[in-house]
Amino acid sequence: MSSLAKNYNRKKISFKKGKGSFLYSTNGKKYLDFLSGIAVNSLGHSNPYLVKALNKQAKKIWHVSNAFLIPEGERLAKRLTQKTFADYVMFQNSGTEATEAAIKVARRYFYSKGKPNKNRILCIKNSFHGRTLAAIFASGSKKMTEGFGPKVEGFDHFKYGDHKSLKKAITSKTAAIMVETIMGENGIKVIPDWCLRDLRKICNKKKILLILDEVQCGIGRTGKFFAFEHAKIKPDIVPIAKGIGGGFPIGAVLMTKKAASGINYPGTHGSTFGGNPLAMSVGNAVLDQIFKKGFLKNVEKISKYFHNELNKIKSSYPELIKEVRGKGLLIGLQLFNDQTKFIKRLMENKLLTIRAGENVVRILPPLNVKKKEINLAIKIIKKVCKEYS
Ligand SMILES: *Cc1c(COP(=O)(O)O)cnc(C)c1O
């Protein structure tokens, strides 16, 4: 009997090693890993460059307190700001800490402007921002909040795609709108570029902050460093995590100088582990790869091929597959019916994927996936589709 709590529904399979896009199980089987630890192993397993960076740093220094200067973190923050909208970065250890920090940043901004009552955050109903108390109530999902009361106050909700309900929900107390640029857990729902631009306009007009949660869709996953770049807009605050560590736990909140103005003296926020030298060295190594000339172009190119192939399968099985969703290598295969058995069949055929809301099979290959690996996945997906017809 396992001594682990029962909060996961684990597949009865474990792995002894990973290499690139493949995982090797303890019972001697080889799997094509197209879930990448849910968008975490952005550069595949045991990436030699990352292994080298981690080992090199491990021999020097793992951890020092944020009471001291940390050059590796200075460097990572500098690179993140030079390549993006942001002026400042605060490092955390996970996605939910990053979204919490984003909420804190937004509230402190208005507090420091003498508007402490302007503190409410407007989110999409049934979105996903992580599992801390604030984050579950930000998501407004019944399933995630059930039994975890009292309710954390300060969050309002509007319906995905309902611009009228969005506009109605903004009050004089609204400090920020926080949405996932692409909704991950709840079914790989892409917010169209024109909607993102509209969101930006609304926030400008109402003088409130725009928080785009890029924990899942950021760090190159869609073929741009951030998914919102497709819409050519600039948010005020962006929490990131998952892909930036390539498997090492790192979170961060990126923000403009203006949005960061409430974080104005020591003690306004903090983290014991956040930004330690080991994490920062791995983060820098991930950026070395993702910022390489042509890397993101290749994500774009190879993902177009993948989407094309998946759409061909959809055309062949129109009664099984409802929609091919997503952007870049954040892909959702939406079925008409429950996807559990489909995912199980893919796994039995040595392709690993993971579920998302709305009957979606979530497909998240590493960003450096090879074309022949995509072809292998296509072959397996076709085979499983064929069984259904
Ligand atoms: C995964 C995720 C989070 C939470 O990240 P954790 O590292 O699990 O805390 C937050 N927001 C989005 C959009 C996510 O996909």
The ligand as a Tripos MOL2 file, in Angstrom:
@<TRIPOS>MOLECULE
LIG
   15    15     1     0     0
SMALL
NO_CHARGES

@<TRIPOS>ATOM
      1 C1          0.3460   24.4950  -14.1160 C.3       1 LIG1
      2 C2         -0.2560   25.8420  -14.0570 C.ar      1 LIG1
      3 C3         -0.2230   26.6210  -12.8790 C.ar      1 LIG1
      4 C4          0.3020   26.0790  -11.5740 C.3       1 LIG1
      5 O1          1.6240   25.7000  -11.6250 O.3       1 LIG1
      6 P1          2.2290   24.7640  -10.4660 P.3       1 LIG1
      7 O2          3.6950   24.7490  -10.7670 O.co2     1 LIG1
      8 O3          1.5600   23.4470  -10.5540 O.co2     1 LIG1
      9 O4          1.9400   25.4330   -9.1690 O.co2     1 LIG1
     10 C5         -0.7210   27.9050  -12.9430 C.ar      1 LIG1
     11 N1         -1.2450   28.4020  -14.0770 N.ar      1 LIG1
     12 C6         -1.2950   27.6910  -15.2170 C.ar      1 LIG1
     13 C7         -1.8490   28.3050  -16.4490 C.3       1 LIG1
     14 C8         -0.8250   26.3860  -15.2360 C.ar      1 LIG1
     15 O5         -0.9170   25.6490  -16.3640 O.3       1 LIG1
@<TRIPOS>BOND
     1     1     2 1
     2     2     3 ar
     3     2    14 ar
     4     3     4 1
     5     3    10 ar
     6     4     5 1
     7     5     6 1
     8     6     7 2
     9     6     8 1
    10     6     9 1
    11    10    11 ar
    12    11    12 ar
    13    12    13 1
    14    12    14 ar
    15    14    15 1
@<TRIPOS>SUBSTRUCTURE
     1 LIG1         1 GROUP 0 **** ****
